[in-house]
Amino acid sequence: MNSWTRRKPIAPAGERHPDALPPTLSWPHLMALGVGAIVGTGILTLIGVGADRAGPAVLLSFAIAGVVCACAALAYAELAAMMPASGSAYSYSYAVLGETIAWVVGWSLILEYSLVVSTVAVGWSGYASPLLIGLGFPAALTQGPELGGIINLPAVFIIAVVTGLLLLGTRESARVNTVLVLVKIATLSLFVAYALPHFDAANLHPFMPYGFTASAGGDGVPRGVMAAAAIIFFAFYGFDAISTAAEETKRPERDLAIGIIGSMLACTLIYLLVAAAAVGAVSFTRFADSPEPLALILRSLNQGGVARVVATAAVIALPTVLLAFLYGQSRIFLAMARDGFLPQGLARISARGTPVRITLMTAVLVAILAGILPIGKIAALANAGTLIAFIAVGSCLLILRRRAPDLPRPFRVPAATLVGVGAVGGCLYLFFSLPMQTLLWCLIWNAIGVVIYALYGRHRSVLGQSQR
C-alpha cells in the first residue's frame, strides 16, 4: 500500500526542475491570464443556461458560485506561493495527500481542462456561426451531430489557431492574451452601457421560479438556484490556470497570489454588472439556453447594430479562455509526464521553450470533443473535474496547516480553517448538485483512471522507482 500513499517532498523555495521552462511572466501577465480565463464563455454564453435553470435567481447562483470559488482561490494562492510547480492541484496533492489521490486529481484536471477548452470553443462557435452562415457557410458544419449538424467546424478551427499561438512561445502568447482581454472588457462594458438603462424590476418576478435546491423538472433537467450554481460555477474558475504558470513566473512567491486573488476580484465586479444588466433588461425566458444570450438581449432591445458589435468582439475575445486553459492543460500534462504517469517523451521542450508534443496532443483531444458535443453537457462534466480538484486543494490547505505549520508561506491565507472548510464543503455541495448523469460519467471517468494507475502509473512512477 506504500505505493498508493507515497508523497513527493515539498521542494525548497527557489529550487527549479532541471528541465524547467524559462521564467518570462510577471504579475500583470498572470492577472491578464486569470481575467482572460475567468471572463469568457461563462458570462457570454452560460448565463443563458443558468437562467434556464434558475430564472432571475441566476443572480443568486452567481453569488454562491463566486463565494465558493473565492475560498478555493485563496487556498490556491497560499499553496501556489509555497509550491510553485507547473502541476497546480495535481502537484499539491502529490506532496500532501499521496500519489493515488494526486493521480485522481490529475486525471480530473485532464477532464476539466480538456472539456473547458471544448466548451469555450463551442461557445465561440455560437457567436461566430451566425456571422459565417450569413456569408454562405454551410449550417451543417457549425453544429455537432446531436444538434442536427455534421461537425462544429468553427470550434475545431479556433482550437487550431490558439494552439498555433501557444507553440510560438509563452511570452508571445501572454502579450496577445493581454490585448484580447482588454477587447473583452470593452465588449462587456458596451453591453452594460446599452442594457442597464432598460433595467425593469418586473423582469425579476418571480425571482426564484424553480426553488433553491436542485430538483428535476418535467423534462428531466435539474432546476433551482443550486442546479444553476453547479453549472455556472464554470463562469468563475480559471484562476487555477494561473497556478500552472508557476514555473514560468519570475517571482512566484509574490506574483502568483497577486494574479490569483486580483483576477478573482476584478471578475466578480464584472460579473455583477453584466448579470444584473442581463436579467433586468428582458425576461429570462427570452434568452434562456441561448448560445449567444448577450447579443440576443441587445437585439430584443432593438439594438441590432450593437448586438453585432458584441457578437463580433466576442468572436475576437473568447479565444483568451482557450489560450489560458490549453496552456494550463499542457503544463499539467508536463508535470505528470515528468513524474512518469505519462510517457516521458511527451515532456520534451522545443527550442522556443514550449512543450510541443503535449500541446498538440491536447489540441487534438479537445478539437474532437468540441466538434461533436453540445455546450451544456460539456460544461457540466467539466465542472465535476474542477470541483474534485478544488476539494483536494482545500484539503491540502487544511492538512498542511496542521502537519507543517512552520513551513515558509510567502502568502498566508487569513482564517485558513474557515476558508478551507468553505472550499471543501461548498465544492462538495455543488458537486452533488450536478445532474445525476454527469456524476455517473464522472464516476466512470475516474474508475478508468484508477485502473490505469493500478496497471500502469503505479509501476512507472519516477518517485516509486527512486524508492525501490
C-alpha positions in Angstrom: 0.0 0.0 0.0 3.0 2.3 0.3 2.9 2.9 -3.4 -0.6 4.3 -3.1 0.2 6.7 -0.3 3.8 7.9 -1.1 4.3 11.6 -1.2 6.7 13.8 -3.1 8.8 16.1 -0.9 7.9 19.8 -1.0 10.7 21.5 -2.9 12.6 24.2 -1.0 11.7 27.8 -2.1 13.6 28.8 -5.2 14.5 25.2 -6.3 13.8 24.6 -10.0 13.4 21.4 -12.0 16.4 20.6 -14.2 14.3 20.9 -17.3 12.3 23.9 -16.1 10.6 26.2 -18.6 12.2 29.7 -18.8 10.6 32.3 -16.4 9.2 35.0 -18.5 5.9 36.1 -16.8 5.3 38.7 -14.1 2.1 39.6 -12.2 0.4 41.7 -14.9 0.8 38.8 -17.3 -0.8 36.5 -14.7 -3.6 38.9 -14.0 -4.4 39.1 -17.7 -4.2 35.3 -17.9 -6.6 35.0 -15.0 -9.1 37.5 -16.3 -8.8 36.0 -19.8 -9.6 32.6 -18.4 -12.4 33.6 -16.0 -14.3 36.1 -18.1 -15.3 34.1 -21.0 -18.0 31.7 -22.1 -19.4 31.6 -18.6 -20.8 35.1 -18.8 -21.0 35.4 -22.6 -22.9 32.1 -23.1 -23.6 30.2 -19.9 -25.7 33.0 -18.4 -28.4 31.7 -20.8 -28.0 28.1 -19.4 -28.1 29.5 -15.9 -31.2 31.5 -16.5 -32.9 28.4 -17.9 -32.1 26.5 -14.7 -32.9 29.3 -12.1 -34.7 32.2 -13.7 -33.8 35.6 -12.4 -32.3 33.9 -9.3 -29.4 33.2 -11.5 -28.0 36.3 -9.8 -28.0 34.4 -6.5 -26.4 31.4 -8.3 -23.6 33.6 -9.5 -23.1 34.9 -5.9 -23.0 31.4 -4.4 -20.6 30.1 -7.0 -18.4 33.1 -6.5 -18.1 32.7 -2.8 -17.1 29.0 -3.1 -14.6 30.0 -5.8 -13.2 32.8 -3.6 -12.4 30.2 -0.9 -10.8 27.9 -3.4 -8.8 30.8 -4.9 -7.4 31.8 -1.5 -6.3 28.2 -0.9 -4.7 28.1 -4.4 -2.9 31.3 -3.6 -1.2 30.0 -0.5 -0.3 26.7 -2.0 1.0 28.1 -5.3 3.3 30.5 -3.4 4.6 27.7 -1.3 5.0 25.1 -4.1 5.4 27.0 -7.4 5.1 23.9 -9.7 3.5 23.5 -13.1 1.2 20.8 -12.0 -1.2 23.0 -9.9 -3.6 21.0 -7.8 -2.0 17.7 -9.0 1.4 18.7 -7.6 0.0 20.0 -4.3 -1.9 16.7 -3.9 1.2 14.7 -4.6 3.1 16.5 -1.9 0.3 16.5 0.7 -2.3 13.7 0.0 -0.3 11.0 -1.6 0.3 9.5 -5.0 -3.0 7.8 -5.6 -5.1 10.9 -4.8 -2.7 13.0 -6.9 -3.3 10.7 -9.8 -7.1 11.1 -9.4 -6.8 14.8 -9.1 -4.5 14.9 -12.2 -7.0 12.7 -14.1 -9.8 15.0 -13.1 -7.8 18.1 -14.2 -7.4 16.4 -17.6 -11.2 16.2 -17.7 -11.6 19.8 -16.5 -9.2 21.5 -18.9 -10.0 19.4 -21.9 -13.7 20.0 -21.6 -13.3 23.7 -20.7 -11.5 24.3 -23.9 -14.1 22.3 -25.8 -17.0 24.3 -24.1 -15.4 27.6 -24.9 -14.8 26.6 -28.5 -18.4 25.6 -28.8 -19.4 28.9 -27.2 -17.2 30.8 -29.6 -18.8 29.0 -32.4 -22.2 30.0 -31.1 -21.2 33.7 -31.8 -19.2 33.1 -34.9 -21.6 30.8 -36.7 -24.4 33.3 -37.4 -21.8 35.6 -38.9 -20.4 32.8 -41.1 -23.8 31.5 -42.1 -24.7 35.0 -43.3 -21.6 34.8 -45.6 -22.8 31.5 -47.1 -21.1 29.0 -44.8 -23.0 25.6 -44.5 -25.1 25.5 -41.3 -24.5 21.7 -41.0 -20.8 22.4 -40.4 -21.5 24.7 -37.5 -23.1 22.1 -35.1 -22.4 18.7 -33.8 -24.4 15.6 -34.7 -26.6 15.8 -31.6 -27.9 19.2 -32.7 -28.6 18.0 -36.3 -25.3 19.0 -37.9 -22.3 17.1 -39.1 -19.4 18.8 -37.2 -18.8 22.1 -35.4 -16.0 23.2 -37.7 -15.7 26.8 -36.3 -14.9 25.3 -32.9 -12.3 23.0 -34.3 -10.8 25.9 -36.3 -10.4 28.2 -33.3 -8.7 25.5 -31.3 -6.2 25.1 -34.1 -5.5 28.8 -34.2 -4.9 29.1 -30.4 -2.7 26.0 -30.4 -0.5 27.6 -33.1 -0.2 30.7 -31.0 0.9 28.7 -27.9 3.5 26.9 -29.9 5.1 30.3 -30.7 6.1 30.8 -27.1 4.8 31.8 -23.7 5.9 35.4 -23.8 4.3 36.0 -27.2 1.1 34.2 -26.1 0.9 36.4 -23.0 1.2 39.6 -25.0 -1.6 38.6 -27.4 -3.7 37.5 -24.5 -3.4 40.9 -22.7 -4.6 42.7 -25.8 -7.6 40.4 -26.3 -8.5 40.7 -22.6 -8.8 44.5 -23.0 -11.1 43.9 -26.0 -13.2 41.5 -23.9 -13.6 44.0 -21.1 -14.5 46.8 -23.5 -17.2 44.5 -25.1 -18.8 43.7 -21.7 -18.7 47.4 -20.8 -20.6 48.2 -24.1 -23.2 45.6 -23.3 -23.8 47.1 -19.8 -23.9 50.6 -21.1 -26.8 49.7 -23.5 -28.7 47.1 -21.4 -28.6 48.6 -17.9 -30.7 51.7 -18.8 -33.5 49.2 -19.7 -33.5 47.6 -16.3 -37.0 46.8 -15.2 -37.6 45.3 -11.8 -40.7 43.5 -13.2 -38.3 41.1 -15.0 -37.1 39.8 -11.7 -40.5 38.4 -10.7 -41.0 35.6 -9.8 -37.4 35.8 -8.6 -37.0 32.1 -7.8 -39.5 30.2 -10.1 -37.7 26.8 -9.7 -36.9 27.0 -6.0 -33.5 26.9 -4.3 -32.3 23.3 -4.2 -31.6 21.3 -7.3 -34.6 19.1 -8.4 -35.5 17.6 -11.8 -38.3 19.2 -13.8 -40.8 17.5 -16.1 -38.2 17.4 -18.9 -35.7 15.7 -16.6 -33.4 18.8 -16.4 -32.4 19.7 -12.8 -33.5 23.3 -12.0 -33.2 25.6 -9.0 -30.6 28.1 -7.7 -28.1 25.4 -6.8 -28.6 23.5 -10.0 -27.7 26.7 -11.9 -24.8 27.4 -9.5 -23.4 24.0 -10.2 -23.4 24.8 -13.9 -22.3 28.5 -13.9 -19.7 27.7 -11.4 -17.8 27.2 -14.7 -18.1 31.0 -15.1 -15.8 31.7 -12.1 -13.0 29.2 -12.3 -10.0 29.9 -14.4 -7.8 31.3 -11.7 -6.4 27.8 -11.3 -4.8 28.2 -14.7 -2.6 30.9 -13.2 -1.1 28.3 -10.8 0.0 26.2 -13.7 2.2 29.1 -14.8 4.3 29.0 -11.6 7.4 27.5 -13.2 7.4 30.3 -15.8 6.8 33.1 -13.3 9.7 35.4 -12.4 8.7 35.9 -8.8 6.3 33.2 -7.9 6.3 33.8 -4.2 4.7 37.2 -4.8 3.2 37.3 -8.3 1.1 34.1 -8.1 -1.0 35.4 -5.1 -1.5 38.8 -6.8 -2.5 37.1 -10.1 -5.0 34.7 -8.5 -6.7 37.0 -6.0 -6.6 40.1 -8.2 -8.2 38.4 -11.2 -11.0 36.9 -9.0 -11.8 40.4 -7.5 -11.8 42.0 -10.9 -14.0 39.3 -12.5 -16.5 39.3 -9.6 -17.2 43.0 -10.2 -17.6 42.5 -13.9 -20.0 39.6 -13.4 -22.2 41.5 -11.0 -22.7 44.3 -13.5 -23.2 42.1 -16.6 -25.6 39.7 -14.8 -27.7 42.5 -13.3 -28.0 44.2 -16.7 -28.9 41.0 -18.5 -31.7 39.7 -16.2 -33.1 43.2 -15.7 -33.3 44.2 -19.3 -35.6 41.4 -20.6 -37.5 38.4 -19.3 -35.1 35.5 -18.7 -37.4 33.3 -20.8 -36.3 35.2 -23.9 -32.6 34.3 -23.6 -32.7 31.1 -21.5 -30.4 28.4 -23.0 -29.4 30.7 -25.9 -25.8 30.1 -27.2 -25.4 33.9 -27.6 -27.6 35.4 -24.8 -25.9 38.9 -24.7 -26.3 39.5 -28.4 -29.9 38.2 -28.2 -30.8 40.6 -25.3 -29.4 43.5 -27.3 -31.5 42.5 -30.4 -34.6 42.3 -28.1 -33.9 45.9 -27.1 -33.8 46.9 -30.8 -30.0 47.4 -30.6 -29.2 45.2 -33.6 -26.1 47.1 -34.5 -24.6 47.0 -31.0 -25.5 43.2 -30.9 -23.4 42.7 -34.0 -20.5 44.6 -32.4 -20.8 42.5 -29.2 -21.0 39.2 -31.2 -18.0 40.2 -33.3 -16.0 41.3 -30.3 -16.9 38.0 -28.5 -15.6 36.1 -31.5 -12.3 38.0 -31.2 -12.0 37.9 -27.4 -13.3 34.4 -26.3 -10.0 32.7 -27.5 -8.3 34.2 -24.4 -10.1 31.4 -22.4 -8.9 28.8 -24.9 -5.4 30.1 -24.6 -5.4 30.0 -20.8 -6.8 26.5 -20.5 -4.8 25.0 -23.3 -1.8 26.5 -21.7 -2.8 25.1 -18.3 -3.6 21.6 -19.6 -0.2 21.3 -21.4 1.6 22.3 -18.1 -0.3 19.7 -16.1 0.4 17.1 -18.7 4.1 18.2 -18.5 4.2 17.7 -14.7 2.5 14.2 -15.0 4.9 13.2 -17.7 7.9 14.2 -15.6 6.6 12.1 -12.8 6.3 9.1 -15.1 2.5 8.9 -15.3 2.6 9.8 -19.0 5.3 8.8 -21.5 8.3 11.0 -20.6 9.0 11.7 -24.2 5.9 14.0 -24.2 7.7 16.3 -21.8 10.3 17.3 -24.4 10.6 21.1 -24.7 11.1 22.9 -28.0 13.8 25.4 -28.8 11.2 28.1 -28.1 10.6 26.8 -24.6 7.2 25.2 -25.2 6.1 21.5 -24.7 5.2 21.0 -28.3 4.1 17.3 -28.2 1.9 17.7 -25.2 0.3 20.9 -26.6 -0.5 19.2 -29.9 -1.9 16.1 -28.2 -4.2 18.2 -26.0 -5.4 20.2 -29.1 -6.4 17.1 -31.0 -8.3 15.7 -28.0 -10.3 18.9 -27.3 -11.0 19.5 -31.0 -12.7 16.1 -31.3 -14.9 16.9 -28.2 -15.7 20.4 -29.4 -16.6 19.2 -32.9 -19.3 16.7 -31.7 -20.7 17.6 -28.3 -23.3 20.3 -27.2 -22.2 23.0 -24.7 -24.5 22.2 -21.8 -23.3 18.6 -21.4 -19.6 19.5 -21.8 -19.8 22.3 -19.2 -21.5 20.1 -16.5 -18.9 17.4 -16.9 -16.0 20.0 -16.9 -17.4 21.3 -13.6 -17.2 17.8 -12.0 -13.5 17.6 -12.7 -12.9 21.1 -11.4 -14.8 20.5 -8.2 -12.7 17.4 -7.4 -9.5 19.5 -7.9 -10.8 22.3 -5.7 -11.8 19.9 -2.9 -8.3 18.5 -3.0 -6.7 22.0 -2.8 -8.9 23.0 0.1 -8.0 19.7 1.9 -4.3 20.4 1.2 -4.6 23.8 2.8 -6.2 22.4 6.0 -3.8 19.4 6.3 -0.6 21.4 5.7 -1.6 24.0 8.3 -1.7 21.1 10.9 1.1 18.9 9.6 3.6 21.6 8.8 2.6 24.9 10.5 6.2 26.3 10.3 6.8 25.9 6.6 7.6 29.2 4.9 4.4 30.7 3.4 5.0 33.7 1.2 1.3 34.3 1.1 -0.7 33.2 4.2 -4.5 32.9 4.0 -6.3 34.6 6.8 -8.9 32.4 8.7 -7.4 29.3 6.9 -9.7 26.8 8.6 -12.8 28.8 7.6 -11.5 29.2 4.0 -10.5 25.5 3.7 -13.8 24.2 5.1 -15.7 26.7 2.8 -13.8 25.4 -0.3 -14.2 21.7 0.6 -17.8 21.9 1.8 -19.0 24.3 -0.9 -17.5 22.3 -3.7 -18.9 19.1 -2.3 -22.4 20.6 -2.2 -22.0 21.9 -5.8 -20.7 18.6 -6.9 -23.7 16.7 -5.7 -26.0 19.4 -7.2 -24.7 18.4 -10.7 -27.1 16.2 -12.9 -27.0 12.5 -12.0 -25.9 11.6 -15.5 -22.9 14.0 -15.1 -22.0 12.3 -11.8 -22.2 8.9 -13.4 -19.9 9.9 -16.3 -17.5 11.4 -13.7 -17.5 8.2 -11.7 -16.8 6.1 -14.9 -14.0 8.5 -15.9 -12.3 8.2 -12.5 -12.8 4.4 -12.4 -11.0 4.2 -15.7 -8.3 6.5 -14.2 -7.8 4.3 -11.1 -7.5 1.2 -13.3 -4.9 2.9 -15.5 -3.0 4.0 -12.4 -3.0 0.5 -10.9 -1.9 -1.2 -14.1 0.5 1.5 -15.5 1.1 4.6 -13.5 1.9 2.9 -10.1 4.7 1.0 -11.7 6.0 3.8 -13.9 6.1 6.4 -11.2 9.5 8.1 -11.1 9.2 8.6 -7.3 8.3 4.9 -6.9 11.4 3.8 -8.9 13.6 6.1 -6.9 12.4 4.4 -3.7 13.0 0.9 -4.8 
